[in-house]
Amino acid sequence: MNNQPQAELEWRDGTIPISRKFDDPYFSLDNGLAETRHVFIDGNDLPQRFGGDFQIGELGFGTGLNFLTVWKVWEEAGSPGTLSFTTFEAFPMAIADMENALTAFPEVAPWAAKMIDGLTKGDTKFGPVTLNIVVGDVRQTLPQSDLMADAWFLDGFSPAKNPEMWGADLMAEVGRHTAQNGTAATYTAAGHVRRALEDAGFVVTRTAGYGRKRHMTRALKR
């Protein structure tokens, strides 16, 4: 990760990282952890679906908060099998910045410490849980991936500020890399995103969002 272009940040209140490139915060200004649980954990019907070799795909790794949240949920549920988390990130955050941002979430501190140590050492296999960070433009890296996800966390910056992460071609690739009866969830309910997911083979539902966001999107691959 250290040889790749890194995220350029500003800090709000010393704890909330804001992307200079996309002028967008990395997590909810209300409660980033609660938003992750509502959108990505509940939105993909987890942890009930865990078992076997469960594969999660993510667009936009950011601080790693989503990974830490699902890792915590997976462990606390006593889930069987293994968990593989593959995330696609064009501008990885410096490890020191990631560590600083995650201090805002003491609930995941034990998992954050393990992740930071693993990233520092270049070893991101944590027993039955594996983190795979794919660095580069996801429009190029996802088509080359052999990932077949059981669940997707679609967590790029907002469609208005980061349209490349939400285009129809990329959503089609998400569909092609989703197992039958796999799911996807995202905080956005933008019409063009929902239509792109439908065209990619998903049954799409608009549901209640978190905090100030009235709606979010859930999708089921048939």
Residue, then its C-alpha position, 0 to 999 in steps of 0.5 A: m500500500n505504501n507505494q500507491p497514491q494515498a488519500e489526501l485528507e483534511w480533519r474535522d474536529g481532529t477525528i473525522p477525515i474528509s477527502r480533499k479530492f472528493d470533498d466528502p467525509y469518510f463516515s457519517l458525521d452522526n455516528g459512522l459505526a451505527e451507519t455501517r451497522h444499519v446500511f451494510i450489516d442489516g442491509n445484507d441480512l448479516p450475521q444470519r447468512f454467515g457460514g461456509d466461505f462467506q465472501i464480501g466485496e466492497l467498493g471503497f475501503g476508506t478507514g477500514l471501519n466497515f471491515l472492522t464492524v463485520w469482523k466484530v459481528w462475525e466473531e461475536a455471532g460465533s459464525p462457522g466457516t471463514l470470512s473473506f473481505t475483498t475491498f477495492e480502493a483507488f486512494p488508500m489512506a496512510i496507515a497512521d491516518m487510518e489509525n487516527a480516524l479509528t480512535a473515534f470508535p472504541e467499540v472496535a478498538p481490539w479489531a482495529a489494533k489487529m488490522i493496523d498491526g497486520l497492515t503494517k506487517g503486510d499480513t492481513k490474514f487473521g485466522p479464519v478472517t482474511l482482508n484483501i485490499v485491491v488497490g487501483d481504479v476499480r473499473q479496471t481491477l474488478p473485471q480482472s478479479d475472480l471474486m464471487a461475492d455473497a454480499w457487497f458493501l457499496d461505499g464509495f463517496s457520494p454519486a454526485k462527487n464520485p460518479e466513477m464509482w457508481g456508473a452503469d458499467l461498474m454496477a454491471e461488473v458488481g452484478r457479474h461478481t455476485a453469487q446467485n442470491g447474493t446481496a448488495a447494500t448502499y447508503t445512496a438511493a440515487g435513481h441512476v444507481r438503483r436503475a444500474l443495479e436493476d440492469a445488472g440483475f438485482v431486485v432493488t428495494r429502497t428502504a429507510g436510511y440512517g440518520r439524515k439520509r431518508h432512504m438507502t438501497r438494498a439489492l438481491k441478485r436473482 
